[in-house]
Each structure stands twice: as structure tokens, then as C-alpha cells.
Amino acid sequence: MTVKNLDDLLGEGVQGRYVLVRSDLNVPLDGSRITDDGRVRAALPTIKKLADAGAKVVVTAHLGRPKGEPDAKYTLAPVAQRLSELLGAEVALAGDLVGESAKALTGALADGGVVLLENVRFDARETSKDAVDRSELAAELGALVPGGAFVSDGFGVVHRKQASVYEVASVLPAYAGGLVLAELDVLKKLTDDVQRPYVVVLGGAKVSDKLGVIANLLTKVDRLLIGGGMAYTFLKAQGHEVGQSLLQADQLDQVKGFLAEAEKRGVELVLPVDVLAATEFSADAEHEVVAATAIPADRQGLDIGPASRELFAGKLADAKTVFWNGPMGVFEFEAFSGGTRAVAEALVKSDAFTVVGGGDSAAAVRQLGLPEDGFSHISTGGGASLEYLEGKELPGVVALEEKN
């Protein structure tokens, strides 16, 4: 990939110049309280470098999935506050995206100052399927930063063809931010000249979310470990009773195909051998350890069991490269967090190149209090990582390449 990057922009000089930065600040909230500020911290280095160099920094980002109009539940106000704390300087929040408040704040921005525009998804044009709509919004964003540049630093959204990710790169001189470059560098290590054994651990709720990546990984990996809710569709495809566990019956034929393909290619596909079977989906549900092949009809699996944790850890012990995406159970409930913890701890102990693939996996690492520096890399973009590993082009990266 040949693109201009943040260092190129800084080398050209940004003192007094506007720079529009697309960051990924889509953090989880409990009301107005940020429960995991990992993405804010990941966005900080690029913003700080530009501000320290005297740029007038205008940040755009989304939060949640508002329906194309302002929604107080999805305001970026908590993010602006946290960004101010981390930056050690006030980050003003515009009351809108490209309206009067945004124009006033950006127009008055001092050299080295930072303004955060309100949620970009409050404007329906951001996610419109009509390229004309998206281009119109991109032009209005560009007008906020006259004579400015665009830095794409939101890796978690580069797989989206959206106005603030894709079209804006054709409106302004465009550069890749440090976070995007770092993420792509890591993903290349998972696809080019991989150190073996190469083991991938996939979890999470639905097989359907990972169909493409499983199909592609079966041509590349030595071992594939399946946990989480998606494991029950694999177990059912083998003919086992899964009780009330999460099941995607419409994916059974697809999964049977994966099982056959793994056997054909000599890929070791590892499923849980025991699970924590609960009476209901709740934090304090009564539960017991049962064989994964004999889940009672009135119970649902909410985590992999102790024998599975030991099995998975053993399958990771000799790995040289590991990619992990998706929890092994309902880690948000303490009683059902043991499987996810076991996988994470096995990776911390490992000498392998270990990548945590964003999303719930990254949140689990932090929620469980595990050392972030115990992993080679924790991604900020689960969906983008998976699409890259699936072999798909990432529109936000393509847009940067087209400028070179």
C-alpha cells in the first residue's frame, strides 16, 4: 500500500493550517459514562501530534447508530470531556456537524486548538447509499477547513463507504493516520509470510457474522478454535443436542460445509468439549458443567467449560501467530467470563505474535483487568479487521490509495 501518511503531512508543515481528522470514538456508554475509553486513547496520538505542531484540528466521529438525525442519547459530549482530560487541553464540542455552531467554533479555532464536531451520523447523508448525498456532506465538511487536509485515522470505520471516510478523501488532500497504518501493518503480518503454527480463535454470538472470514481462514490457518454462541451451530451441525443455546438453524448447511472443508484441508477445527449450561440468560442463573455433546433440552450454554478452557489453552501453547476475535461466553456476567479469561490468559503467556481483533474481545481484555501490553496488538476495529482477513477491499483505504 502506497499512501501519504501523517509524517508526510507534518513534514509539509501544518502550523496554522486546518486538518480534518476522522477518528473512531465509538465508545460504549452507561448513560453518559464511558465504560471503556480504549478507542479515545487510541485516537489521541494523531490528534496530539497535529495539535503540538500548531495545526487547527477538527475531529469528526460517530457514536452508536442514530437514525440520521440528532439524538441526545448519542451525543459526543462524554467523548469531548474524556478527550479534553487525556489531551490536557479543552476540546470544544460543536452543537452540530456542519451548521452554525460548527462554523463558529472552527472559524475561531486557534493554532494548536482542537474542536470535536457533533456525531457525524446525526446527518443521514453520512451513511446514505446515494453517492451524491455523501459527496454533498463531504463537501460541507471540507468547507469547514479551508485550505486544509484530511487525516483518516478511524480504523474501525475504514470498511464503510461513508462520507466522512470515503468521499471526503476526494475533497481534501488525504493522508493515513498513525493508527490506520499501525492496524494495517499488523493485519499484513496475519496474511503475508505468517509464522506457523497459525491459530485463529473465533467466538461471539453468530456464525453469520463471520461466514466470509471463516471461509477465507480455512485456506490459511493451521488450527481454528470455535467458542462463544457460534459454537452451538457447529455442534448442532455435527448432530448434537444444544438445548436452548443460541442456534442459527439457517446456517447449518454452511457450517457442515466448513467442517468438511477443514477436514479436506487438514485444518484442525476445535470445538468445546464441555459448557456451562444455564437455566436462563441471566447473571445469576443456575448452571452446571455438562458435556458439549449432551446439553439438556431445557438449558442453554453460556460459556465454555473447564475442560474446554484447558483444551483451548493447550491448542494455543505452541502457536507462533494467533488472531482472536469474539468472546467464549457471556463475559459481561462474571459467572460466565471464565472461558474468555482463559483464552486471554493463554495469549498473555504465549510467545506468539498475538492480535486481539477489536470489538467485544478488546472490551473483555480491559473489563477482565488483563494487561494490555500482554498482547502484541489490540485492534480498535473488529469489523474492519474481519473484512480485511476475509480478503475484502476496505473503502477508506482504497480512497487513500487513489490519491497517490
C-alpha positions in Angstrom: 0.0 0.0 0.0 1.4 3.4 -1.1 -0.3 6.3 0.6 0.7 9.6 2.1 0.8 9.4 5.8 0.8 11.7 8.9 4.5 12.1 8.9 4.3 13.3 5.3 1.8 15.9 6.3 3.8 17.0 9.3 6.8 17.3 7.1 4.9 19.6 4.8 4.1 21.8 7.8 0.8 22.3 9.5 1.3 25.4 11.6 -1.9 27.4 11.3 -3.4 25.0 8.8 -6.7 23.3 9.3 -6.7 19.5 9.5 -9.9 17.4 9.5 -9.3 14.1 11.3 -11.7 11.2 11.1 -11.3 9.3 14.3 -13.1 6.3 15.7 -14.6 7.4 19.0 -17.5 4.9 19.1 -17.1 4.0 22.8 -19.5 2.0 25.0 -21.6 4.1 27.4 -23.6 3.5 30.5 -25.8 6.5 30.3 -23.3 9.3 29.9 -20.4 7.4 31.4 -17.8 5.9 29.1 -17.2 2.3 30.3 -14.2 1.7 28.0 -12.1 4.6 26.7 -9.8 2.4 24.6 -10.8 4.0 21.3 -10.4 7.5 22.7 -6.9 6.7 23.9 -6.0 5.1 20.6 -7.2 8.2 18.7 -5.1 10.5 20.9 -1.6 10.2 19.4 -2.6 11.5 16.0 -4.6 14.4 17.4 -1.9 15.4 19.8 0.9 15.3 17.1 -1.1 17.6 14.9 -2.1 20.0 17.8 1.5 20.1 19.1 2.6 21.0 15.6 0.3 24.0 15.6 -2.5 22.7 13.4 -6.1 23.7 13.8 -7.5 20.3 14.4 -11.2 19.5 13.6 -12.2 16.0 14.6 -15.2 14.1 13.2 -16.5 10.8 14.5 -19.7 8.8 15.2 -21.2 7.2 18.2 -23.8 4.4 18.1 -26.4 4.1 15.5 -28.6 7.2 15.5 -31.2 7.3 12.7 -29.7 10.2 10.6 -30.9 12.9 13.0 -29.8 14.4 16.3 -30.5 12.1 19.3 -29.3 13.2 22.8 -28.6 9.5 23.6 -25.7 9.5 21.1 -24.1 12.9 21.7 -20.3 13.0 21.7 -20.3 15.2 24.8 -18.9 12.5 27.1 -16.2 11.8 24.5 -15.2 15.5 24.3 -14.9 15.6 28.0 -12.6 12.5 28.1 -10.6 13.7 25.1 -10.0 17.0 27.0 -8.8 15.1 30.1 -6.4 13.0 28.1 -5.1 15.8 25.9 -4.7 18.2 28.9 -6.5 20.9 27.0 -10.1 21.8 26.3 -11.7 20.1 23.3 -14.8 22.1 22.4 -17.8 20.2 21.1 -19.8 21.8 18.3 -23.5 21.7 18.8 -23.9 20.4 15.2 -21.9 18.8 12.4 -21.7 21.3 9.6 -24.1 24.0 10.9 -23.7 27.4 12.6 -22.1 26.1 15.7 -19.5 24.0 13.8 -18.7 27.0 11.6 -18.4 29.4 14.5 -16.1 27.1 16.5 -13.9 26.1 13.6 -13.7 29.7 12.4 -12.4 30.8 15.8 -10.0 27.9 16.3 -6.5 28.9 17.4 -3.3 27.3 16.2 -2.9 24.0 18.2 -6.6 24.0 19.2 -9.0 21.1 18.8 -12.7 21.0 18.1 -14.9 17.9 18.0 -17.9 18.1 15.7 -21.1 16.5 16.9 -21.9 13.0 15.9 -21.5 12.6 12.1 -24.3 10.1 11.9 -26.8 12.8 13.1 -26.7 13.7 9.3 -28.4 11.0 7.2 -26.1 11.8 4.3 -23.1 10.2 6.1 -24.5 6.7 5.7 -26.6 7.3 2.6 -26.5 4.7 -0.2 -26.6 7.6 -2.6 -23.0 8.8 -3.5 -24.4 12.2 -4.4 -25.7 12.7 -0.9 -22.4 11.5 0.7 -20.4 13.8 -1.6 -22.6 16.7 -0.7 -21.8 16.2 3.0 -18.1 15.6 2.3 -18.0 19.0 0.5 -19.6 20.7 3.5 -17.1 19.1 5.9 -14.3 20.2 3.6 -15.7 23.8 3.6 -15.2 23.8 7.4 -11.4 23.5 6.9 -10.5 25.9 4.1 -7.0 25.2 2.7 -6.9 22.1 5.0 -6.0 18.5 4.8 -7.8 15.2 5.8 -6.3 12.6 8.0 -8.0 9.2 8.0 -7.4 7.7 11.5 -10.6 5.8 12.3 -9.6 2.2 11.5 -12.9 0.9 12.9 -14.7 2.6 10.1 -12.4 2.2 7.0 -14.6 -0.7 5.9 -17.5 1.7 5.4 -18.2 3.7 2.3 -19.4 6.7 4.2 -19.0 10.5 3.6 -16.5 11.2 6.4 -14.4 8.1 5.5 -14.5 7.7 1.7 -15.9 10.8 -0.2 -14.0 13.4 2.0 -10.7 11.9 0.7 -11.6 13.2 -2.7 -12.4 16.7 -1.4 -9.2 17.4 0.6 -5.5 16.3 0.3 -5.7 12.9 2.2 -3.3 11.2 4.5 -3.4 8.0 6.5 -3.2 8.5 10.3 -0.8 6.6 12.5 -3.5 4.3 13.9 -4.7 3.2 10.5 -1.1 2.5 9.3 -0.4 0.5 12.5 -3.5 -1.6 12.2 -2.8 -2.4 8.5 0.8 -3.3 9.3 -0.5 -5.8 11.9 -3.1 -7.3 9.5 -0.4 -7.8 6.9 1.5 -9.9 9.4 -1.6 -12.1 9.6 -1.8 -12.6 5.9 1.7 -12.3 4.4 4.6 -14.6 5.4 2.8 -15.8 8.6 4.8 -17.5 11.3 3.4 -21.0 12.0 1.6 -22.7 13.6 -1.1 -20.1 12.8 -4.1 -20.4 15.2 -7.3 -18.4 15.0 -9.8 -18.2 17.8 -13.3 -17.1 16.9 -16.2 -16.5 19.3 -19.1 -14.2 19.6 -22.8 -14.8 19.1 -23.4 -15.5 15.4 -21.8 -17.7 12.7 -23.5 -15.5 10.1 -21.3 -12.5 11.2 -18.2 -14.4 10.3 -19.1 -16.6 7.3 -16.7 -14.9 4.9 -13.8 -14.8 7.3 -14.1 -18.5 8.2 -14.2 -19.5 4.6 -11.1 -17.5 3.9 -9.2 -18.5 7.0 -9.7 -22.2 6.3 -7.3 -21.7 3.4 -4.7 -20.1 5.6 -4.7 -21.3 9.2 -3.3 -24.5 10.8 -5.9 -24.5 13.6 -9.3 -22.9 14.1 -10.8 -22.8 17.6 -14.6 -22.0 17.8 -16.2 -20.8 21.0 -19.0 -18.5 22.1 -22.6 -18.6 20.9 -21.5 -19.6 17.3 -20.1 -22.9 18.6 -23.6 -24.3 19.2 -24.4 -24.1 15.5 -21.2 -26.1 14.8 -22.2 -28.7 17.5 -25.7 -29.0 16.0 -24.2 -29.4 12.6 -22.3 -32.4 14.0 -25.7 -33.8 15.1 -25.5 -32.9 18.8 -28.3 -31.6 21.1 -27.8 -28.0 22.0 -30.9 -27.4 24.1 -31.9 -23.7 24.3 -28.5 -22.5 23.3 -28.1 -19.8 20.6 -28.6 -21.6 17.3 -28.7 -20.3 13.7 -30.5 -23.2 12.1 -30.4 -21.5 8.7 -26.6 -21.7 8.8 -26.3 -25.4 9.4 -25.6 -26.4 5.8 -23.0 -23.7 5.6 -21.3 -24.9 8.8 -21.4 -28.5 7.6 -19.5 -27.3 4.6 -16.9 -25.6 6.8 -16.5 -28.9 8.8 -15.9 -30.8 5.6 -13.6 -28.2 4.1 -11.5 -28.2 7.3 -11.1 -31.9 7.2 -10.2 -31.8 3.5 -7.5 -29.2 4.0 -6.1 -30.7 7.2 -7.1 -27.7 9.3 -7.7 -28.7 12.9 -11.1 -27.3 13.8 -11.5 -27.4 17.6 -14.9 -27.1 19.3 -15.8 -27.0 23.1 -15.9 -30.4 24.8 -17.9 -29.0 27.8 -20.0 -26.0 28.5 -21.7 -24.1 31.4 -25.3 -24.9 30.8 -27.7 -22.4 32.5 -31.4 -22.4 33.2 -31.8 -18.9 31.7 -29.9 -16.0 30.3 -29.0 -14.0 33.4 -26.0 -13.1 35.5 -27.1 -15.3 38.5 -28.7 -18.2 36.5 -28.4 -21.7 38.0 -25.9 -23.6 35.9 -23.8 -26.7 35.7 -20.9 -28.1 33.6 -22.1 -30.6 31.0 -20.6 -32.3 28.0 -20.9 -30.1 24.9 -22.4 -33.1 23.1 -25.1 -33.6 25.7 -26.6 -30.2 26.6 -30.0 -30.7 28.4 -33.0 -29.7 26.3 -34.1 -27.1 28.9 -30.7 -25.5 29.3 -28.5 -23.0 27.3 -24.7 -22.9 27.0 -23.4 -19.5 28.2 -19.7 -20.3 28.4 -17.2 -23.0 27.5 -16.4 -25.3 30.4 -13.2 -26.0 32.4 -12.1 -28.9 30.2 -12.6 -26.7 27.0 -10.6 -23.9 28.6 -7.7 -26.3 29.2 -8.1 -27.8 25.7 -8.1 -24.3 24.0 -5.1 -23.2 26.1 -3.2 -26.3 25.0 -4.0 -25.7 21.4 -2.6 -22.2 21.7 0.6 -23.2 23.6 2.8 -23.9 20.5 1.3 -21.2 18.3 3.6 -18.6 16.6 0.8 -16.4 15.3 -2.7 -16.0 16.9 -5.7 -13.9 15.9 -8.6 -13.8 18.4 -12.0 -12.3 17.7 -15.0 -12.8 19.9 -15.6 -13.9 23.5 -16.0 -17.5 24.5 -19.1 -16.8 26.6 -21.2 -14.1 28.1 -18.2 -12.4 29.7 -20.3 -9.5 30.9 -21.7 -11.9 33.5 -18.9 -12.8 36.0 -20.1 -16.4 36.3 -19.7 -16.9 32.5 -16.5 -15.0 32.0 -14.1 -17.8 32.7 -13.8 -19.1 29.2 -12.9 -15.7 27.7 -10.4 -15.1 30.6 -8.8 -18.5 29.9 -8.2 -17.7 26.2 -6.9 -14.2 27.1 -4.5 -15.5 29.7 -3.2 -18.2 27.4 -2.4 -15.5 24.9 -0.6 -13.4 27.6 1.5 -16.3 28.4 2.3 -17.1 24.8 5.5 -16.2 22.9 3.4 -15.9 19.7 2.6 -12.8 17.8 -0.9 -12.2 19.3 -3.6 -10.0 17.9 -6.9 -9.3 19.7 -9.3 -8.4 16.9 -11.2 -5.5 18.4 -14.9 -5.3 19.4 -16.0 -7.4 22.3 -12.6 -9.1 22.6 -10.8 -5.9 23.3 -13.5 -4.8 25.7 -13.2 -8.1 27.5 -9.5 -7.8 27.9 -10.0 -4.4 29.7 -13.1 -5.5 31.7 -11.3 -8.6 33.0 -8.4 -6.4 34.1 -5.8 -8.2 31.9 -2.6 -6.3 31.0 -3.0 -4.7 27.5 0.8 -4.9 27.0 0.5 -8.7 27.3 -0.7 -8.9 23.7 1.3 -7.9 20.6 -1.7 -5.8 19.4 -5.2 -5.0 20.4 -7.2 -3.7 17.4 -9.6 -0.9 17.5 -11.7 -2.2 14.6 -13.3 -5.6 14.9 -15.4 -5.4 11.7 -12.6 -3.8 9.6 -10.2 -6.5 10.8 -12.5 -9.3 9.9 -13.2 -7.8 6.4 -9.5 -7.5 5.7 -8.9 -11.1 6.8 -11.9 -12.1 4.6 -9.9 -10.6 1.6 -12.2 -7.7 1.1 -11.1 -4.2 0.0 -11.5 -1.5 2.6 -13.1 1.6 1.0 -11.5 4.0 3.4 -8.0 2.6 2.5 -8.9 2.5 -1.3 -9.8 6.2 -1.1 -6.3 7.0 0.3 -4.6 4.8 -2.3 -6.5 6.5 -5.1 -5.0 9.9 -4.1 -1.4 8.6 -4.7 
